[in-house]
Amino acid sequence: MKNKLVFALMLCITGVKFNFAQEQQPNILWVLTDDHRYDAINAFNKMLHGREHSELGYVESPQADKLTEMGTTFINTYCQAAGCAPSRTSMHSGRYPFRSGVYEFEYYNNNAEHCEPYLPEQMESLGYQTVHIGKLGVRIKTIKNGKAVPHKLYQTDISFKQLRKDGLTGWGKDWFYEMDGKKLDTPLKSMEFFVTENGEFEYISERLENEFPKYKGSAEKAMKKYELLKLYNKKKGPQTPFSSPILAGVSSRKAGKTRDGYYSSIFEDFLKNENTKFKAGSRTFDGVDTSKPLFCHIGYDFPHTPVLPPASYRDRFKKHTYKVPGFDKSELKTMSAQQKKQVMSSYTDHFTDKEKQDMIQDYYAFCAYGDDLVGQAVDDFIAYSEKNKQPWMVMYVVGDHGWKLNDHGSVSKFTPWEIDTHNPIIVVSSDKKKFPAGKVVRDYTEFVDIAPTILSAGGADLKSEKFQYLDGLDMADVAAGKSPKRDYIIGEAHAVTGPRAFIRTKDYVFSMQSRPNKTRGKDMEWALNASYEDLDSALYDTKKDPHEVNNLAFNKKYQKIAEKMKKKLINIVLGDNRVEVGWGKGGNVTGTKIYRSNFAPGAHDYKLKL
């Protein structure tokens, strides 16, 4: 009993809750996919729309469907920014973009006075072994001796950067400083390559073909061999082998031997090599430490471009014909200028019928392949935990944001539309009281809830001073009805569209230009005085217009609703402890300057009556 009291005292000092009935901290696996549409999951389609598959057609997700039966699904979860880097920062920091100051793909440093420890750092302080495998997308640095250097968030980081150089992938992109043993005067920047089943590299680079005659025509051969469809602009002519990104094609490798496949198999090796080392490619890593609870984050790349499902999956999905999202160009007449900018930059409605089918078939085939890999990782994790008689929790975040498949006439993301921002979360736990099996939570949740949920599960006392910077809620409390009920969700992103914020309720979504430009710290209250037209407003009635096609922002019948949502949004994202940061350029974050705006403190209260 004395030892238990000492242990409890130590946990209290570090901000960990203690319960004699369950003093063992659970192992936690956090799985995240990339550019993943919610309608690629059958169970989500049933929960949201009462149909077996996507509105577009056949999808396959037996592993995710099984997890929804095993745990609790937060079906109305939305991301804070429909771009990889700002979205992943909101998850890792537990803060809205307007509180972290990270709005797009900028590098940033943890030395800034408003910064707080990130999720894996807090988990480490709670006694966890922290591990990351795959894509991270958190562009954080630290300043040491006056220089900006990469900051290591996880104790063990097994990233794709080295794995692709080792050939543990089907596709990659890298900077090459030498070719065929010859050092280059200037590197070949971001050169694409495929890795064959025999481990041979095949390159796609216009410059490579110009400088090395032996590679002449190699890109064209790869285009035909892998049946690639790339994004192309009709005005500039047909696609070329050097167009980007890849929207459809077949992987150069079999299932399990792609980059995502290696993430799952490396995780398996990590768990098998208890208290010893193991190799992944050319590097050696420590296996799982059985003396500590485990916090592992796997960042899968699928179904992000390049969309290259293995042939075994691709062939199966080629048998299905899909309903292509329709696009009427009259939508452009009322579309906000910022959203139109994104649509035109990734426009696909000029694709042929076959190209559109290929794009959709291969996307859902890629999702089905990834579903099996997620299932493999989750099964291995649960088996490890139960073998060692340890409690466990799995959080599956389905996409850092969504992806368009000719929705609104384009591909890509970056907009506040439903298809870009709606990303449900599944939580499965050995503690069925916290996360009951088969439960569906329809209250709003947000990506800022991820960090506090994981921290609380790990034993953190979220009421303590050390965690007051967190913007999110513990999803266990949301599931139990113990948290404030949100009338709305909010977000803001600056990539591609330019600065744009949004607020969504159960019936409407309103978005607007939040800043006059991307200059940080200047004219922070611009939106308070800007005209309604200058705000580039967009309002959609999601009950009557679920695909968000008809912009009603300038419809007189909806002016009162638009005005209330505009006022609430401005007060929150611009006036409730907003932070903007001049992080520096090109990764040099040594001259960080912080700017604040706080003209409406407390505006973010979860309440909005329309």
C-alpha positions as CSV (number, residue, x, y, z in Angstrom):
1,M,0.0,0.0,0.0
2,K,2.9,2.3,0.8
3,N,4.3,1.9,-2.7
4,K,0.9,2.7,-4.2
5,L,0.7,5.9,-2.3
6,V,4.2,7.0,-3.4
7,F,3.3,6.2,-7.0
8,A,0.1,8.1,-6.7
9,L,1.9,11.1,-5.3
10,M,4.4,11.1,-8.2
11,L,1.6,11.0,-10.7
12,C,-0.2,13.9,-9.0
13,I,2.9,16.0,-9.2
14,T,3.2,15.4,-12.9
15,G,-0.5,16.2,-13.5
16,V,-1.6,12.6,-13.9
17,K,-4.9,11.4,-12.4
18,F,-4.7,8.4,-10.2
19,N,-7.2,5.6,-9.7
20,F,-6.4,2.5,-7.6
21,A,-8.9,0.5,-9.7
22,Q,-7.0,1.3,-12.9
23,E,-3.5,2.6,-12.1
24,Q,-2.0,1.3,-15.3
25,Q,-1.9,3.8,-18.1
26,P,-3.2,2.4,-21.4
27,N,-1.2,1.9,-24.5
28,I,-2.5,4.4,-27.2
29,L,-2.4,4.0,-30.9
30,W,-3.3,7.1,-33.0
31,V,-3.8,6.4,-36.7
32,L,-4.2,9.2,-39.2
33,T,-4.8,9.0,-43.0
34,D,-4.3,11.8,-45.6
35,D,-6.8,13.4,-48.0
36,H,-9.4,10.8,-46.9
37,R,-13.0,11.5,-47.9
38,Y,-15.5,10.3,-45.2
39,D,-17.6,8.6,-47.9
40,A,-14.9,6.0,-48.4
41,I,-16.1,4.4,-45.2
42,N,-19.2,2.3,-45.5
43,A,-20.2,2.7,-41.9
44,F,-20.0,6.5,-42.1
45,N,-22.3,6.4,-45.2
46,K,-24.9,4.4,-43.2
47,M,-24.6,6.7,-40.1
48,L,-24.9,9.9,-42.1
49,H,-27.0,9.1,-45.1
50,G,-28.6,5.7,-44.5
51,R,-27.0,4.1,-47.6
52,E,-24.7,1.2,-48.0
53,H,-22.0,2.9,-50.1
54,S,-20.9,6.3,-51.2
55,E,-23.3,8.5,-53.3
56,L,-20.7,8.0,-56.0
57,G,-20.8,4.2,-55.8
58,Y,-19.1,1.2,-54.4
59,V,-16.6,1.6,-51.5
60,E,-14.9,-1.0,-49.3
61,S,-13.9,-0.6,-45.7
62,P,-14.4,-3.8,-43.6
63,Q,-11.7,-2.9,-41.1
64,A,-13.0,0.6,-40.3
65,D,-16.5,-0.7,-40.2
66,K,-15.3,-3.3,-37.6
67,L,-13.8,-0.6,-35.5
68,T,-17.1,1.3,-35.4
69,E,-18.7,-1.8,-34.0
70,M,-15.9,-2.2,-31.4
71,G,-15.9,1.4,-30.3
72,T,-17.4,4.9,-30.4
73,T,-17.8,6.9,-33.6
74,F,-17.8,10.7,-33.5
75,I,-19.5,11.1,-36.8
76,N,-19.7,14.9,-36.9
77,T,-16.0,15.7,-36.5
78,Y,-14.5,18.5,-38.6
79,C,-11.0,19.6,-39.2
80,Q,-9.8,23.1,-38.4
81,A,-8.0,23.6,-41.7
82,A,-8.3,21.8,-45.0
83,G,-4.6,21.6,-45.6
84,C,-2.1,19.0,-44.4
85,A,0.3,21.1,-42.3
86,P,-2.1,23.4,-40.5
87,S,-4.5,20.5,-39.9
88,R,-1.8,18.3,-38.4
89,T,-0.5,21.2,-36.3
90,S,-4.0,21.7,-34.8
91,M,-4.1,18.0,-33.9
92,H,-0.7,17.9,-32.3
93,S,-1.0,21.2,-30.5
94,G,-4.7,21.0,-29.5
95,R,-5.1,24.6,-30.6
96,Y,-7.0,26.4,-33.3
97,P,-4.9,28.0,-36.1
98,F,-5.9,31.4,-34.8
99,R,-4.4,30.5,-31.4
100,S,-1.3,28.7,-32.6
101,G,-0.5,31.2,-35.4
102,V,0.0,28.3,-37.9
103,Y,-2.3,28.9,-40.9
104,E,-0.6,27.1,-43.8
105,F,2.7,25.4,-44.7
106,E,5.0,27.8,-42.9
107,Y,7.8,26.5,-40.7
108,Y,7.5,27.6,-37.1
109,N,9.5,27.4,-33.9
110,N,8.6,26.2,-30.3
111,N,10.6,29.1,-28.8
112,A,7.9,31.6,-29.4
113,E,6.4,32.9,-26.1
114,H,2.9,31.7,-26.9
115,C,4.0,28.1,-27.7
116,E,3.3,25.2,-25.4
117,P,4.5,21.5,-25.5
118,Y,3.0,19.4,-28.2
119,L,1.0,16.2,-27.7
120,P,3.9,13.7,-27.9
121,E,6.0,15.9,-25.6
122,Q,3.3,15.9,-23.0
123,M,2.8,12.2,-23.3
124,E,6.5,11.7,-22.7
125,S,6.2,13.8,-19.5
126,L,3.4,11.4,-18.4
127,G,5.9,8.5,-18.7
128,Y,5.1,7.2,-22.2
129,Q,7.4,5.9,-24.8
130,T,6.5,7.9,-27.9
131,V,6.9,6.6,-31.5
132,H,6.0,8.0,-34.9
133,I,5.9,6.0,-38.1
134,G,5.2,7.5,-41.6
135,K,4.0,11.0,-42.5
136,L,4.1,13.7,-39.8
137,G,3.5,17.0,-41.5
138,V,4.3,19.1,-38.4
139,R,6.8,21.7,-39.6
140,I,8.2,22.6,-36.2
141,K,11.8,23.8,-35.5
142,T,13.6,25.1,-32.4
143,I,16.2,27.8,-32.1
144,K,19.6,26.8,-30.7
145,N,22.6,29.0,-30.5
146,G,20.8,31.5,-32.7
147,K,20.1,29.0,-35.5
148,A,16.8,27.3,-36.4
149,V,17.2,23.5,-36.4
150,P,14.6,20.6,-36.7
151,H,12.8,19.8,-33.5
152,K,12.2,16.1,-32.7
153,L,8.7,15.7,-31.4
154,Y,8.8,11.9,-30.9
155,Q,11.5,9.9,-29.1
156,T,11.5,7.4,-32.0
157,D,10.7,8.8,-35.5
158,I,10.6,6.4,-38.4
159,S,9.8,8.6,-41.3
160,F,9.3,8.0,-45.1
161,K,12.2,10.3,-46.0
162,Q,14.9,7.6,-45.4
163,L,12.6,4.7,-46.2
164,R,12.1,5.9,-49.8
165,K,15.9,6.3,-50.2
166,D,16.2,2.7,-49.1
167,G,13.7,1.7,-51.8
168,L,11.0,0.7,-49.3
169,T,8.3,2.1,-51.4
170,G,6.6,1.9,-54.7
171,W,6.8,5.7,-55.4
172,G,8.9,8.6,-54.1
173,K,10.1,12.1,-54.7
174,D,13.4,13.4,-53.5
175,W,16.3,15.8,-54.2
176,F,19.2,14.0,-56.0
177,Y,22.7,15.3,-55.5
178,E,24.4,12.8,-57.7
179,M,23.3,10.5,-60.6
180,D,25.1,7.4,-61.8
181,G,28.0,8.2,-59.6
182,K,28.4,11.7,-60.9
183,K,28.0,14.6,-58.5
184,L,25.7,17.3,-59.9
185,D,26.5,21.0,-59.9
186,T,22.9,21.7,-58.8
187,P,20.7,19.0,-57.4
188,L,17.8,17.5,-59.3
189,K,14.9,19.0,-57.2
190,S,11.9,16.9,-56.2
191,M,12.4,14.2,-58.8
192,E,9.7,11.5,-59.0
193,F,10.7,7.9,-59.1
194,F,9.1,4.4,-59.0
195,V,10.7,1.4,-57.4
196,T,10.1,-1.9,-59.1
197,E,9.5,-5.3,-57.5
198,N,13.2,-6.0,-58.2
199,G,14.2,-2.8,-56.4
200,E,15.2,-0.9,-59.5
201,F,14.5,2.9,-59.6
202,E,12.7,4.4,-62.6
203,Y,12.8,8.2,-62.8
204,I,10.5,11.0,-64.0
205,S,12.4,14.3,-64.6
206,E,12.5,16.5,-67.6
207,R,15.9,17.9,-66.5
208,L,17.3,14.4,-66.0
209,E,16.3,13.4,-69.6
210,N,17.9,16.6,-70.9
211,E,21.2,16.1,-69.1
212,F,21.5,12.3,-69.2
213,P,20.7,10.8,-72.7
214,K,20.4,7.3,-71.3
215,Y,17.2,8.4,-69.5
216,K,15.6,9.9,-72.6
217,G,11.9,8.8,-72.8
218,S,11.9,7.2,-69.3
219,A,9.1,9.4,-68.1
220,E,6.9,8.5,-71.1
221,K,7.6,4.8,-70.5
222,A,6.6,5.2,-66.8
223,M,3.4,7.0,-67.9
224,K,2.3,4.0,-70.1
225,K,3.6,1.3,-67.8
226,Y,1.8,2.6,-64.7
227,E,-1.2,4.0,-66.6
228,L,-0.8,7.4,-65.0
229,L,-3.4,10.2,-65.0
230,K,-2.0,13.5,-64.0
231,L,-3.7,16.8,-63.3
232,Y,-3.5,19.0,-66.4
233,N,-4.8,22.3,-67.6
234,K,-6.8,22.1,-70.8
235,K,-5.8,25.6,-71.9
236,K,-2.1,24.5,-71.8
237,G,-2.8,21.3,-73.7
238,P,-3.0,17.6,-72.8
239,Q,-1.2,16.1,-69.8
240,T,2.5,15.4,-70.1
241,P,4.7,12.9,-68.2
242,F,5.9,15.9,-66.1
243,S,2.5,17.1,-65.0
244,S,1.6,16.8,-61.3
245,P,0.1,15.4,-59.2
246,I,-0.8,11.8,-60.1
247,L,-4.6,11.3,-59.7
248,A,-4.7,7.7,-60.9
249,G,-2.5,4.8,-61.9
250,V,-1.2,1.4,-60.6
251,S,1.5,0.9,-58.0
252,S,4.8,-0.5,-59.2
253,R,4.7,-2.9,-56.2
254,K,2.4,-5.5,-54.8
255,A,0.2,-5.0,-51.7
256,G,2.2,-4.7,-48.6
257,K,5.4,-3.5,-50.4
258,T,4.3,0.1,-50.9
259,R,5.3,3.0,-48.5
260,D,2.0,2.6,-46.5
261,G,2.5,-1.2,-46.5
262,Y,5.9,-0.7,-44.9
263,Y,4.5,1.5,-42.2
264,S,2.3,-1.4,-41.1
265,S,5.0,-4.0,-41.3
266,I,7.5,-1.8,-39.5
267,F,5.0,-1.2,-36.8
268,E,4.7,-5.0,-36.5
269,D,8.5,-5.3,-36.2
270,F,8.6,-2.6,-33.6
271,L,6.1,-4.5,-31.4
272,K,7.7,-7.9,-31.9
273,N,11.1,-6.6,-30.9
274,E,10.4,-6.1,-27.2
275,N,13.3,-4.4,-25.4
276,T,15.7,-4.9,-28.3
277,K,16.7,-3.3,-31.5
278,F,15.5,-3.9,-35.1
279,K,16.2,-2.7,-38.6
280,A,14.0,-0.7,-40.9
281,G,15.8,-0.2,-44.2
282,S,19.3,1.1,-43.5
283,R,18.6,2.3,-40.0
284,T,18.3,0.6,-36.6
285,F,15.7,1.5,-34.1
286,D,14.7,0.5,-30.5
287,G,11.8,-1.8,-30.3
288,V,8.9,-1.4,-27.9
289,D,9.9,-0.8,-24.2
290,T,7.7,-3.1,-22.2
291,S,8.4,-1.1,-19.0
292,K,6.5,1.9,-20.3
293,P,3.1,2.6,-21.7
294,L,3.2,3.1,-25.4
295,F,2.0,6.1,-27.4
296,C,2.4,5.5,-31.1
297,H,1.3,7.6,-34.0
298,I,1.1,6.1,-37.5
299,G,0.7,8.7,-40.3
300,Y,-0.4,6.8,-43.4
301,D,0.0,8.6,-46.8
302,F,-3.0,7.0,-48.5
303,P,-5.1,8.1,-50.3
304,H,-3.0,11.3,-50.9
305,T,-1.6,11.7,-54.3
306,P,0.0,9.9,-56.0
307,V,-3.1,7.7,-56.1
308,L,-1.4,4.3,-56.9
309,P,-3.3,1.3,-55.6
310,P,-1.7,-2.1,-56.0
311,A,-3.0,-4.0,-59.0
312,S,-4.9,-6.6,-56.9
313,Y,-7.1,-3.8,-55.5
314,R,-7.2,-1.7,-58.7
315,D,-8.4,-4.6,-60.8
316,R,-11.3,-5.2,-58.5
317,F,-12.5,-1.6,-58.5
318,K,-12.3,-1.3,-62.3
319,K,-15.4,-3.5,-62.4
320,H,-17.5,-0.7,-60.8
321,T,-18.8,2.4,-62.6
322,Y,-19.2,5.5,-60.6
323,K,-21.5,8.5,-60.6
324,V,-19.2,11.4,-61.2
325,P,-20.0,14.5,-59.2
326,G,-21.8,16.9,-61.6
327,F,-20.7,20.4,-62.1
328,D,-22.7,23.2,-63.6
329,K,-20.6,26.2,-64.5
330,S,-23.3,28.5,-63.3
331,E,-22.1,27.6,-59.8
332,L,-19.0,29.8,-60.5
333,K,-21.3,32.9,-60.8
334,T,-22.1,32.9,-57.1
335,M,-19.0,31.0,-55.8
336,S,-16.8,33.2,-53.6
337,A,-13.6,34.4,-55.3
338,Q,-11.3,32.6,-52.9
339,Q,-13.1,29.2,-53.4
340,K,-13.2,29.8,-57.1
341,K,-9.4,30.3,-57.0
342,Q,-9.0,26.8,-55.5
343,V,-11.4,25.2,-58.0
344,M,-9.6,26.7,-61.0
345,S,-6.2,25.8,-59.8
346,S,-7.2,22.1,-59.6
347,Y,-10.0,22.0,-62.2
348,T,-11.0,18.6,-63.6
349,D,-14.4,19.0,-65.2
350,H,-12.6,19.1,-68.6
351,F,-11.4,15.5,-68.1
352,T,-12.8,12.8,-70.4
353,D,-15.4,10.5,-69.0
354,K,-12.8,7.7,-68.8
355,E,-10.4,9.9,-67.0
356,K,-13.0,10.8,-64.4
357,Q,-13.9,7.1,-63.9
358,D,-10.2,6.2,-63.6
359,M,-9.7,8.9,-61.0
360,I,-12.6,7.8,-58.8
361,Q,-12.0,4.1,-59.2
362,D,-8.4,4.3,-58.3
363,Y,-9.1,6.7,-55.3
364,Y,-11.5,4.3,-53.7
365,A,-9.3,1.3,-54.5
366,F,-6.5,3.1,-52.7
367,C,-8.7,3.7,-49.7
368,A,-9.7,0.0,-49.6
369,Y,-6.0,-1.0,-49.7
370,G,-5.3,1.4,-46.9
371,D,-8.2,0.1,-44.9
372,D,-6.6,-3.3,-44.8
373,L,-3.3,-1.8,-43.6
374,V,-5.0,0.1,-40.8
375,G,-6.7,-3.1,-39.7
376,Q,-3.4,-4.9,-39.7
377,A,-1.8,-2.3,-37.5
378,V,-4.7,-2.1,-35.1
379,D,-4.8,-5.9,-34.7
380,D,-1.1,-6.1,-34.0
381,F,-1.4,-3.3,-31.4
382,I,-4.3,-4.9,-29.6
383,A,-2.6,-8.3,-29.6
384,Y,0.6,-6.8,-28.1
385,S,-1.4,-4.9,-25.4
386,E,-3.5,-7.9,-24.4
387,K,-0.5,-10.3,-24.5
388,N,1.2,-8.0,-21.9
389,K,-2.1,-7.5,-20.0
390,Q,-2.1,-3.8,-20.6
391,P,-5.2,-1.6,-21.2
392,W,-5.3,0.1,-24.6
393,M,-7.0,2.7,-26.8
394,V,-7.1,3.2,-30.5
395,M,-8.0,6.5,-32.1
396,Y,-8.5,6.4,-35.9
397,V,-8.8,9.9,-37.5
398,V,-10.1,9.3,-41.0
399,G,-8.2,12.0,-42.9
400,D,-6.4,15.1,-42.0
401,H,-9.1,16.6,-44.3
402,G,-11.1,15.5,-47.3
403,W,-10.6,15.4,-51.0
404,K,-12.7,16.4,-54.0
405,L,-13.4,14.0,-56.9
406,N,-14.7,16.6,-59.4
407,D,-16.9,18.0,-56.6
408,H,-17.4,21.7,-57.5
409,G,-15.5,20.8,-60.7
410,S,-12.2,20.1,-59.2
411,V,-9.9,17.9,-57.1
412,S,-7.8,18.8,-54.1
413,K,-8.9,20.4,-50.8
414,F,-8.3,23.8,-49.0
415,T,-11.9,25.0,-48.9
416,P,-14.5,25.0,-46.1
417,W,-16.9,22.8,-48.2
418,E,-18.3,19.7,-46.5
419,I,-16.3,17.3,-48.6
420,D,-13.0,19.0,-47.6
421,T,-13.6,19.4,-43.9
422,H,-15.8,16.5,-42.6
423,N,-13.6,13.8,-41.1
424,P,-15.2,11.5,-38.5
425,I,-13.1,9.8,-35.7
426,I,-13.4,6.3,-34.3
427,V,-12.2,5.6,-30.7
428,V,-11.9,2.0,-29.6
429,S,-10.8,1.2,-26.0
430,S,-10.5,-1.7,-23.6
431,D,-12.4,0.7,-21.3
432,K,-15.9,0.2,-22.7
433,K,-17.4,2.6,-20.1
434,K,-15.5,5.6,-21.7
435,F,-16.0,4.5,-25.3
436,P,-18.9,2.1,-25.6
437,A,-19.0,-0.4,-28.4
438,G,-21.2,0.6,-31.3
439,K,-22.0,4.0,-29.9
440,V,-22.5,6.9,-32.4
441,V,-22.0,10.4,-31.1
442,R,-23.7,13.1,-33.3
443,D,-22.6,16.1,-31.3
444,Y,-20.0,18.2,-33.0
445,T,-16.4,17.4,-32.3
446,E,-13.2,19.0,-33.8
447,F,-9.6,18.1,-34.4
448,V,-8.5,20.3,-31.5
449,D,-10.2,17.6,-29.3
450,I,-7.7,14.9,-30.3
451,A,-4.8,16.1,-28.0
452,P,-6.9,16.5,-24.9
453,T,-8.6,13.2,-25.5
454,I,-5.4,11.3,-25.7
455,L,-3.8,13.2,-22.8
456,S,-6.8,12.5,-20.6
457,A,-6.7,8.8,-21.5
458,G,-3.0,8.9,-20.6
459,G,-3.7,10.2,-17.1
460,A,-3.4,14.0,-17.5
461,D,-5.6,16.2,-15.4
462,L,-7.0,18.6,-18.0
463,K,-8.3,20.9,-15.3
464,S,-4.7,21.7,-14.1
465,E,-3.0,24.9,-15.0
466,K,-0.5,23.1,-17.3
467,F,-3.2,22.2,-19.8
468,Q,-5.3,25.3,-19.9
469,Y,-3.9,26.3,-23.3
470,L,-5.8,23.5,-24.9
471,D,-8.7,24.6,-27.1
472,G,-10.4,21.2,-27.4
473,L,-12.6,18.9,-25.3
474,D,-12.1,15.4,-24.0
475,M,-14.1,13.2,-26.4
476,A,-14.8,10.7,-23.6
477,D,-16.7,13.5,-21.8
478,V,-18.5,14.5,-25.1
479,A,-19.6,10.8,-25.5
480,A,-20.9,10.8,-21.9
481,G,-22.7,14.1,-22.3
482,K,-20.5,15.9,-19.7
483,S,-19.1,18.6,-22.0
484,P,-20.6,21.8,-23.4
485,K,-22.7,21.1,-26.4
486,R,-21.3,22.9,-29.5
487,D,-23.7,24.8,-31.7
488,Y,-21.0,25.3,-34.2
489,I,-17.5,24.4,-35.3
490,I,-14.8,26.8,-36.6
491,G,-11.7,26.9,-38.6
492,E,-9.3,29.0,-40.7
493,A,-6.7,28.4,-43.3
494,H,-4.6,30.5,-45.7
495,A,-3.2,28.0,-48.2
496,V,-4.2,28.3,-51.9
497,T,-7.4,30.3,-51.3
498,G,-5.8,33.0,-49.2
499,P,-6.9,33.8,-45.6
500,R,-10.4,32.3,-45.2
501,A,-12.3,31.4,-42.0
502,F,-15.5,29.4,-41.6
503,I,-18.2,28.6,-39.1
504,R,-20.6,25.7,-39.5
505,T,-23.9,24.8,-37.7
506,K,-26.2,21.9,-38.3
507,D,-28.1,23.9,-40.9
508,Y,-25.6,26.4,-42.4
509,V,-22.0,27.0,-43.2
510,F,-20.6,30.6,-43.5
511,S,-17.1,31.5,-44.7
512,M,-15.3,34.7,-45.5
513,Q,-12.0,36.3,-46.2
514,S,-10.5,36.8,-42.8
515,R,-7.5,39.0,-43.6
516,P,-6.7,41.5,-46.4
517,N,-3.6,39.5,-47.3
518,K,-1.1,37.1,-45.7
519,T,1.0,39.8,-44.1
520,R,1.1,38.8,-40.4
521,G,0.2,41.4,-37.7
522,K,-0.9,44.2,-40.0
523,D,-4.5,45.3,-40.2
524,M,-5.6,42.5,-37.9
525,E,-9.1,44.1,-37.4
526,W,-9.6,44.6,-41.2
527,A,-12.7,42.4,-41.3
528,L,-14.5,44.6,-38.7
529,N,-14.6,47.5,-41.1
530,A,-14.5,45.8,-44.5
531,S,-17.6,45.8,-46.7
532,Y,-19.7,42.6,-47.0
533,E,-18.6,42.3,-50.6
534,D,-14.9,42.7,-49.7
535,L,-15.3,39.9,-47.2
536,D,-16.0,37.6,-50.2
537,S,-18.8,35.9,-48.2
538,A,-20.3,32.5,-48.8
539,L,-23.3,31.0,-47.1
540,Y,-24.9,27.6,-47.8
541,D,-28.2,26.2,-46.5
542,T,-27.0,22.6,-45.9
543,K,-30.5,21.2,-45.3
544,K,-31.8,22.4,-48.7
545,D,-28.4,22.3,-50.5
546,P,-26.3,19.4,-49.0
547,H,-23.7,19.7,-51.7
548,E,-23.2,23.4,-51.0
549,V,-23.6,24.6,-54.5
550,N,-25.8,27.7,-54.2
551,N,-24.1,30.6,-52.4
552,L,-26.8,32.5,-50.5
553,A,-24.6,35.1,-48.9
554,F,-26.1,37.9,-51.0
555,N,-29.7,36.5,-50.9
556,K,-31.9,39.0,-49.0
557,K,-33.9,36.2,-47.3
558,Y,-30.7,35.0,-45.6
559,Q,-29.2,38.3,-44.6
560,K,-30.0,38.0,-40.9
561,I,-28.5,34.5,-40.7
562,A,-25.4,35.6,-42.6
563,E,-25.0,38.6,-40.4
564,K,-25.2,36.6,-37.2
565,M,-22.7,34.0,-38.4
566,K,-20.4,36.7,-39.7
567,K,-20.3,38.6,-36.4
568,K,-19.8,35.4,-34.4
569,L,-17.0,34.2,-36.7
570,I,-15.2,37.6,-36.7
571,N,-15.4,37.9,-32.9
572,I,-14.0,34.4,-32.4
573,V,-11.2,34.0,-35.0
574,L,-10.1,37.6,-35.0
575,G,-11.1,38.9,-31.6
576,D,-10.8,36.1,-29.0
577,N,-7.1,35.9,-28.3
578,R,-6.0,35.7,-31.9
579,V,-2.3,35.1,-32.6
580,E,-0.4,35.9,-35.8
581,V,3.3,35.3,-36.1
582,G,6.0,36.4,-38.4
583,W,7.8,33.1,-38.4
584,G,10.4,34.0,-40.9
585,K,11.0,32.8,-44.5
586,G,12.5,29.7,-45.9
587,G,12.6,27.8,-42.6
588,N,14.6,30.6,-40.9
589,V,12.5,31.2,-37.9
590,T,15.0,33.0,-35.8
591,G,13.3,36.4,-36.2
592,T,9.9,35.4,-34.8
593,K,7.5,38.3,-34.1
594,I,4.2,37.8,-32.4
595,Y,1.1,39.9,-32.8
596,R,-2.2,39.6,-30.9
597,S,-5.8,40.7,-31.2
598,N,-8.2,40.3,-28.3
599,F,-11.1,42.7,-28.9
600,A,-13.8,40.1,-28.1
601,P,-12.5,37.9,-25.3
602,G,-14.7,34.9,-24.5
603,A,-16.6,35.1,-27.8
604,H,-15.9,31.4,-28.4
605,D,-18.6,30.0,-26.0
606,Y,-20.0,27.2,-28.3
607,K,-23.3,29.1,-28.5
608,L,-25.0,30.4,-31.6
609,K,-28.7,30.7,-32.0
610,L,-30.0,31.5,-35.5
